[in-house]
């Protein structure tokens, strides 16, 4: 389920689309937001007037997916580098209960 505006929307194959983009080694800041919507159109109906809302919501979801993938694969250096360069947002983690601190 993805929050689009004020509604929670179920989208088919979001994980597959995110994995395809991740395997293409695209960081969240390297994706055109509308690209995510176009990829999902093969599996879902997206009203044309809502493309911008879907695009904004999907990029936040992809950032979360990407962050979790690089951390789960032990790519902490890439995670820290992305944060330091400003190309990666910590937004998906705001409000979570666990807080992690890493020492070099």
N, C-alpha and C positions, 0 to 999 in steps of 0.2 A: 504494500500500500504506500502510495506517495501522496503527500499533501499538495494539492493544486488549488491555490487560492484558499477558500474556506472549507474545501471538501477533501476527503480521503478518497483516492481513486486507485482501483486495482488495475495494474498494467501487466500484460503478459510479456514474458521474455526479457524483462529488464535486466536480470542477472546475466543472461546470454549476451545482450548488447553491451553491457558494461565490461564483461570479460573480453569480448572481441576488441573493444577499444583499448582496454588495459594491455592485452597481448600485442597490440600495435604500438605499445610503449608511449601512449599519449598521456601526458599529465593534464590535470583539470584545466590549467590555464592555456593549454595548447588546443583545446577543442572549441570549435564554433558552437555556441549553445544550440543553435538550430539543428546542428548535425545530430544531436541526441534525439531530437524529435523525429527527424527524417528516418533514422535507424529504427525507431519504434513503430513507425507507420506500417511497416510490413506485418506487424503483429497486433496492432491496436488502432482503433479509430480515435483520432485527435481532431476536435473541431478547429477549423482554420483560425477562427477568431481567438482561440485559446493557446496558440502556439507559443507566444511569448511567456505566458504563465507556466506552461509545461517546460519550456526551455530553462527557465530560472529554477524551477523545482528540481529538474533532472540534473542540473549541474551541481547543485548542493548534494544530491544523492550520490552522484558520481565521485565528488570529492570525498565523501564518507567512505565509499567503496574503495577508492584508490588509497586513501590513508590506511585503512584496515589491511589491504593487501600488502603494501610495502612494509608495514610493521610486522605482519605475520610471516613475511619472508625474510625477516632479519635485516631489512634495508633501512635501518635507523639513520645512517649517514645521509641517505637520500631524503628521508623525511625531514631531518633537521635542516639540510641545505635548502629544501623547498620552502620551509618556513622562513629562514633567514633571508632568502631572496624576495620574499613577499609573493611568491607564485602559488602558495598553498595556504588556505585558510584553516584556522582552527575552529571555525564556526560549527562544524558537525559535532564537536565535543562539548560545546558550551551547554551546561545544564546536566551533564552526566555526573553520576555520583563519584566515580573513581577518578583520582588525579594521580598522574604518574610523573615522576621526576627522574631524569636520566643524567648520570655523570659521565664525563668522558674519561 
